[in-house]
Structures are given as C-alpha cells and as structure tokens.
Amino acid sequence: VRLQASGGDLVQPGGSLRLSCAASGTIGSIKTMNWYRQAPGKQRELVASIRSGSSTNYADFVKGRFTISRDNAKNTVYLQMNGLKPEDTAVYYCNVYIVTLQRFLWGQGTQVTVSS
C-alpha cells in the first residue's frame, strides 16, 4: 500500500491550494484520514481529520480557512487551504488508517510555502 501526496507549492499570503493524497495497492477499506504538518524546527502537528462517516475535526489555527474532504471511490483525501498565511508554511503529510493493515500509514509529504 502506498500513499502519494501532491499539490504543495509556493503561494502568496491570502492564496489557496488544494492538497491531495491517494492510496493505492491492496487497501480494503480506509477509516480515519488525517493531514499533519511540520514546520522547520517544530514538531509535527495535526491539522485536520475526517472519519469514515465524513465527520471532521480541525485544529484551531485552521478553522474557517481549511476544509478536509474525501473521495472513498478514489481512496483519496483532500485539504482545501484558503486564506493561507506565512505561518502555514510547512511540509504537509497525509496519514491514513488502512483496515487490512490495522495501522496508520504516512504519505511522503508535500511542501507548502506561503511567502510574498
């Protein structure tokens, strides 16, 4: 099973990006899907989560700006990021619970840089 994240880029403050993370391989079903981020010199932190029933949770620092969603047919999780701030600069990682493996897997990370 492999997770492929994409969508990171350099964007100006106030801009938008959409991250994607697709799972491939012998997956079975997927439960919770998460996005984390890690800025230089800081610990990795949870940004948003979406459960198999599509209920969501967000870190306070992204509420109202970011939206997590999923497409179960494509085994893909998305993170729509609006109103980006310089402090959102980080490597963003997807983290997905694969039922057949009974554990979470990490994607490879995608760089988001917010700068003028």
C-alpha positions in Angstrom: 0.0 0.0 0.0 1.3 3.4 -0.9 0.2 7.0 -0.2 1.0 9.6 -2.8 0.6 13.3 -1.7 0.6 16.2 -4.1 -0.5 19.8 -4.5 2.1 21.6 -2.5 3.5 24.8 -4.0 4.7 28.4 -3.4 1.8 30.7 -2.9 1.4 34.3 -1.8 -0.3 35.2 1.5 -4.1 35.1 1.1 -3.8 32.5 -1.6 -5.3 29.0 -1.9 -4.0 25.5 -2.5 -5.6 22.1 -2.6 -3.6 19.1 -1.4 -4.4 15.5 -2.4 -3.3 12.2 -1.0 -4.2 9.0 -2.9 -3.8 5.5 -1.5 -3.0 2.7 -3.9 -2.4 -1.1 -3.6 -4.4 -3.7 -1.7 -6.3 -1.4 0.6 -9.6 -2.9 1.6 -11.2 -0.1 3.4 -9.9 3.1 4.9 -11.1 4.6 8.2 -9.8 7.9 9.5 -7.8 10.1 7.2 -5.6 12.9 8.6 -3.5 15.8 7.4 -0.5 16.8 9.6 2.2 19.4 9.0 5.7 20.0 10.2 7.4 23.4 10.0 11.2 23.7 10.3 12.3 23.3 13.9 8.9 22.4 15.1 7.0 19.2 16.0 4.6 17.6 13.6 1.1 18.7 14.4 -2.4 17.6 13.4 -4.2 19.9 11.0 -7.5 18.1 10.2 -9.2 14.7 10.4 -12.0 13.1 8.6 -13.6 9.8 9.7 -15.2 7.1 7.5 -18.6 8.7 8.2 -17.2 12.0 7.0 -17.3 13.8 10.3 -14.4 16.2 10.6 -12.2 17.9 13.1 -9.8 20.9 12.7 -7.0 22.4 14.6 -8.0 25.8 15.9 -5.3 27.5 13.8 -7.0 26.4 10.5 -10.7 26.6 11.4 -12.6 28.6 8.9 -9.8 28.5 6.4 -9.1 24.8 5.6 -11.5 22.1 4.6 -10.8 18.4 4.6 -12.8 16.0 2.4 -12.5 12.5 1.0 -13.5 10.5 -2.1 -13.9 6.9 -0.9 -14.2 5.6 -4.5 -10.8 7.1 -5.3 -9.3 6.3 -1.8 -8.2 10.0 -1.7 -8.2 12.7 0.9 -8.1 16.4 0.1 -7.2 19.5 2.0 -8.5 22.8 0.6 -6.5 25.6 2.1 -7.8 29.2 1.7 -6.5 32.4 3.3 -3.0 31.0 3.6 -0.6 32.7 6.0 3.2 32.6 6.2 2.8 30.6 9.4 1.1 27.8 7.3 4.5 27.2 5.6 5.4 23.5 6.3 5.6 20.1 4.9 2.2 18.6 4.9 1.7 14.9 5.4 -1.3 12.6 4.9 -1.9 9.9 7.5 -4.4 7.2 6.8 -5.7 4.2 8.7 -5.8 1.1 6.4 -8.1 -1.6 7.8 -6.3 -4.5 6.1 -3.0 -3.4 7.7 -4.6 -2.4 11.0 -2.4 0.6 11.2 -1.9 4.2 10.0 0.4 4.9 7.1 2.2 8.1 6.3 2.5 9.8 2.9 5.8 11.2 1.7 4.9 14.9 2.4 4.3 17.9 0.2 5.9 21.3 0.7 3.7 24.3 1.1 5.4 27.7 1.2 3.5 30.9 1.8 5.5 33.9 1.0 5.4 37.2 -0.9 
